[in-house]
């Protein structure tokens, strides 16, 4: 059984891949979100 943060990380990565660039990382902390995207799995 994988830890919850694994699934959370997967969700964030997928969200970034699908919407991050399209939205220009226009949320509260672009740098933080970009680092989440870069972490991947």
Biopython code that builds the backbone (N, CA, C, O; Angstrom):
import numpy as np
from Bio.PDB.StructureBuilder import StructureBuilder

atoms = [
    (1, "UNK", "N", (0.847, -1.207, 0.000)),
    (1, "UNK", "CA", (0.000, 0.000, 0.000)),
    (1, "UNK", "C", (0.874, 1.246, 0.000)),
    (1, "UNK", "O", (1.727, 1.425, 0.870)),
    (2, "UNK", "N", (0.654, 2.082, -0.965)),
    (2, "UNK", "CA", (1.475, 3.286, -1.094)),
    (2, "UNK", "C", (0.969, 4.390, -0.174)),
    (2, "UNK", "O", (-0.232, 4.490, 0.077)),
    (3, "UNK", "N", (1.881, 5.221, 0.330)),
    (3, "UNK", "CA", (1.487, 6.307, 1.229)),
    (3, "UNK", "C", (0.640, 7.356, 0.517)),
    (3, "UNK", "O", (0.708, 7.513, -0.702)),
    (4, "UNK", "N", (-0.140, 8.052, 1.289)),
    (4, "UNK", "CA", (-1.069, 9.039, 0.738)),
    (4, "UNK", "C", (-0.344, 10.120, -0.044)),
    (4, "UNK", "O", (-0.826, 10.560, -1.088)),
    (5, "UNK", "N", (0.810, 10.552, 0.449)),
    (5, "UNK", "CA", (1.526, 11.631, -0.223)),
    (5, "UNK", "C", (1.999, 11.219, -1.615)),
    (5, "UNK", "O", (2.224, 12.068, -2.478)),
    (6, "UNK", "N", (2.150, 9.900, -1.831)),
    (6, "UNK", "CA", (2.496, 9.427, -3.172)),
    (6, "UNK", "C", (1.378, 9.771, -4.148)),
    (6, "UNK", "O", (1.627, 10.314, -5.224)),
    (7, "UNK", "N", (0.149, 9.452, -3.766)),
    (7, "UNK", "CA", (-0.996, 9.749, -4.624)),
    (7, "UNK", "C", (-1.190, 11.249, -4.789)),
    (7, "UNK", "O", (-1.536, 11.725, -5.871)),
    (8, "UNK", "N", (-0.967, 11.985, -3.718)),
    (8, "UNK", "CA", (-1.072, 13.438, -3.787)),
    (8, "UNK", "C", (-0.054, 13.996, -4.769)),
    (8, "UNK", "O", (-0.370, 14.860, -5.587)),
    (9, "UNK", "N", (1.184, 13.487, -4.679)),
    (9, "UNK", "CA", (2.232, 13.917, -5.602)),
    (9, "UNK", "C", (1.890, 13.584, -7.043)),
    (9, "UNK", "O", (2.131, 14.386, -7.945)),
    (10, "UNK", "N", (1.327, 12.401, -7.260)),
    (10, "UNK", "CA", (0.908, 12.000, -8.597)),
    (10, "UNK", "C", (-0.165, 12.951, -9.123)),
    (10, "UNK", "O", (-0.133, 13.355, -10.285)),
    (11, "UNK", "N", (-1.117, 13.303, -8.256)),
    (11, "UNK", "CA", (-2.197, 14.203, -8.654)),
    (11, "UNK", "C", (-1.651, 15.570, -9.039)),
    (11, "UNK", "O", (-2.026, 16.127, -10.070)),
    (12, "UNK", "N", (-0.767, 16.105, -8.210)),
    (12, "UNK", "CA", (-0.173, 17.411, -8.494)),
    (12, "UNK", "C", (0.592, 17.382, -9.802)),
    (12, "UNK", "O", (0.471, 18.296, -10.617)),
    (13, "UNK", "N", (1.384, 16.332, -10.006)),
    (13, "UNK", "CA", (2.161, 16.206, -11.238)),
    (13, "UNK", "C", (1.242, 16.168, -12.447)),
    (13, "UNK", "O", (1.494, 16.840, -13.447)),
    (14, "UNK", "N", (0.179, 15.385, -12.354)),
    (14, "UNK", "CA", (-0.760, 15.278, -13.462)),
    (14, "UNK", "C", (-1.451, 16.613, -13.730)),
    (14, "UNK", "O", (-1.632, 17.012, -14.880)),
    (15, "UNK", "N", (-1.830, 17.291, -12.658)),
    (15, "UNK", "CA", (-2.477, 18.590, -12.791)),
    (15, "UNK", "C", (-1.550, 19.573, -13.488)),
    (15, "UNK", "O", (-1.973, 20.304, -14.383)),
    (16, "UNK", "N", (-0.283, 19.592, -13.078)),
    (16, "UNK", "CA", (0.687, 20.485, -13.690)),
    (16, "UNK", "C", (0.863, 20.159, -15.167)),
    (16, "UNK", "O", (0.877, 21.052, -16.015)),
    (17, "UNK", "N", (0.996, 18.878, -15.463)),
    (17, "UNK", "CA", (1.214, 18.458, -16.842)),
    (17, "UNK", "C", (0.034, 18.842, -17.732)),
    (17, "UNK", "O", (0.225, 19.248, -18.878)),
    (18, "UNK", "N", (-1.179, 18.716, -17.209)),
    (18, "UNK", "CA", (-2.371, 18.971, -18.007)),
    (18, "UNK", "C", (-2.739, 20.446, -18.078)),
    (18, "UNK", "O", (-3.136, 20.939, -19.133)),
    (19, "UNK", "N", (-2.608, 21.151, -16.960)),
    (19, "UNK", "CA", (-3.127, 22.509, -16.874)),
    (19, "UNK", "C", (-2.112, 23.589, -16.531)),
    (19, "UNK", "O", (-2.350, 24.770, -16.786)),
    (20, "UNK", "N", (-0.969, 23.186, -15.949)),
    (20, "UNK", "CA", (-0.013, 24.170, -15.452)),
    (20, "UNK", "C", (0.466, 25.136, -16.518)),
    (20, "UNK", "O", (0.386, 26.351, -16.341)),
    (21, "UNK", "N", (0.962, 24.603, -17.624)),
    (21, "UNK", "CA", (1.477, 25.471, -18.679)),
    (21, "UNK", "C", (0.346, 26.270, -19.318)),
    (21, "UNK", "O", (0.500, 27.455, -19.615)),
    (22, "UNK", "N", (-0.787, 25.612, -19.525)),
    (22, "UNK", "CA", (-1.930, 26.279, -20.146)),
    (22, "UNK", "C", (-2.402, 27.468, -19.325)),
    (22, "UNK", "O", (-2.803, 28.501, -19.861)),
    (23, "UNK", "N", (-2.342, 27.293, -18.008)),
    (23, "UNK", "CA", (-2.774, 28.370, -17.121)),
    (23, "UNK", "C", (-1.643, 29.322, -16.752)),
    (23, "UNK", "O", (-1.850, 30.289, -16.018)),
    (24, "UNK", "N", (-0.450, 29.042, -17.263)),
    (24, "UNK", "CA", (0.682, 29.922, -16.979)),
    (24, "UNK", "C", (1.099, 29.915, -15.516)),
    (24, "UNK", "O", (1.693, 30.883, -15.040)),
    (25, "UNK", "N", (0.793, 28.824, -14.787)),
    (25, "UNK", "CA", (1.114, 28.734, -13.357)),
    (25, "UNK", "C", (0.585, 29.953, -12.606)),
    (25, "UNK", "O", (1.274, 30.540, -11.772)),
    (26, "UNK", "N", (-0.641, 30.313, -12.920)),
    (26, "UNK", "CA", (-1.205, 31.554, -12.400)),
    (26, "UNK", "C", (-1.879, 31.386, -11.041)),
    (26, "UNK", "O", (-2.852, 32.074, -10.733)),
    (27, "UNK", "N", (-1.348, 30.454, -10.222)),
    (27, "UNK", "CA", (-1.894, 30.314, -8.881)),
    (27, "UNK", "C", (-1.029, 31.068, -7.886)),
    (27, "UNK", "O", (-0.136, 31.816, -8.282)),
    (28, "UNK", "N", (-1.285, 30.880, -6.605)),
    (28, "UNK", "CA", (-0.670, 31.710, -5.562)),
    (28, "UNK", "C", (0.856, 31.729, -5.625)),
    (28, "UNK", "O", (1.468, 32.796, -5.570)),
    (29, "UNK", "N", (1.474, 30.541, -5.742)),
    (29, "UNK", "CA", (2.933, 30.490, -5.687)),
    (29, "UNK", "C", (3.491, 29.730, -6.897)),
    (29, "UNK", "O", (3.713, 28.522, -6.815)),
    (30, "UNK", "N", (3.715, 30.413, -7.997)),
    (30, "UNK", "CA", (4.167, 29.769, -9.230)),
    (30, "UNK", "C", (5.436, 28.948, -9.053)),
    (30, "UNK", "O", (5.527, 27.837, -9.575)),
    (31, "UNK", "N", (6.409, 29.473, -8.332)),
    (31, "UNK", "CA", (7.670, 28.763, -8.146)),
    (31, "UNK", "C", (7.456, 27.454, -7.389)),
    (31, "UNK", "O", (8.023, 26.419, -7.739)),
    (32, "UNK", "N", (6.629, 27.519, -6.347)),
    (32, "UNK", "CA", (6.349, 26.320, -5.564)),
    (32, "UNK", "C", (5.650, 25.266, -6.418)),
    (32, "UNK", "O", (6.012, 24.090, -6.382)),
    (33, "UNK", "N", (4.652, 25.689, -7.182)),
    (33, "UNK", "CA", (3.933, 24.756, -8.053)),
    (33, "UNK", "C", (4.866, 24.182, -9.109)),
    (33, "UNK", "O", (4.776, 22.997, -9.428)),
    (34, "UNK", "N", (5.758, 24.997, -9.654)),
    (34, "UNK", "CA", (6.679, 24.510, -10.664)),
    (34, "UNK", "C", (7.610, 23.449, -10.090)),
    (34, "UNK", "O", (7.923, 22.462, -10.756)),
    (35, "UNK", "N", (8.052, 23.657, -8.846)),
    (35, "UNK", "CA", (8.914, 22.657, -8.202)),
    (35, "UNK", "C", (8.154, 21.346, -8.008)),
    (35, "UNK", "O", (8.739, 20.270, -8.139)),
    (36, "UNK", "N", (6.858, 21.423, -7.698)),
    (36, "UNK", "CA", (6.029, 20.220, -7.605)),
    (36, "UNK", "C", (6.002, 19.494, -8.940)),
    (36, "UNK", "O", (6.090, 18.267, -8.986)),
    (37, "UNK", "N", (5.881, 20.248, -10.022)),
    (37, "UNK", "CA", (5.836, 19.641, -11.349)),
    (37, "UNK", "C", (7.148, 18.928, -11.649)),
    (37, "UNK", "O", (7.154, 17.833, -12.211)),
    (38, "UNK", "N", (8.252, 19.553, -11.272)),
    (38, "UNK", "CA", (9.564, 19.011, -11.581)),
    (38, "UNK", "C", (9.872, 17.736, -10.799)),
    (38, "UNK", "O", (10.669, 16.915, -11.254)),
    (39, "UNK", "N", (9.260, 17.556, -9.638)),
    (39, "UNK", "CA", (9.527, 16.382, -8.811)),
    (39, "UNK", "C", (9.063, 15.099, -9.476)),
    (39, "UNK", "O", (9.705, 14.057, -9.343)),
    (40, "UNK", "N", (7.946, 15.172, -10.192)),
    (40, "UNK", "CA", (7.436, 13.980, -10.856)),
    (40, "UNK", "C", (7.044, 12.906, -9.861)),
    (40, "UNK", "O", (6.339, 13.181, -8.890)),
    (41, "UNK", "N", (7.499, 11.678, -10.097)),
    (41, "UNK", "CA", (7.109, 10.564, -9.230)),
    (41, "UNK", "C", (7.899, 10.604, -7.931)),
    (41, "UNK", "O", (7.713, 9.746, -7.069)),
]
sb = StructureBuilder()
sb.init_structure("model")
sb.init_model(0)
sb.init_chain("A")
sb.init_seg("    ")
for serial, (resi, resn, name, xyz) in enumerate(atoms, 1):
    if name == "N":
        sb.init_residue(resn, " ", resi, " ")
    sb.init_atom(name, np.array(xyz, "f"), 0.0, 1.0, " ", f" {name:<3s}", serial, name[0])
structure = sb.get_structure()
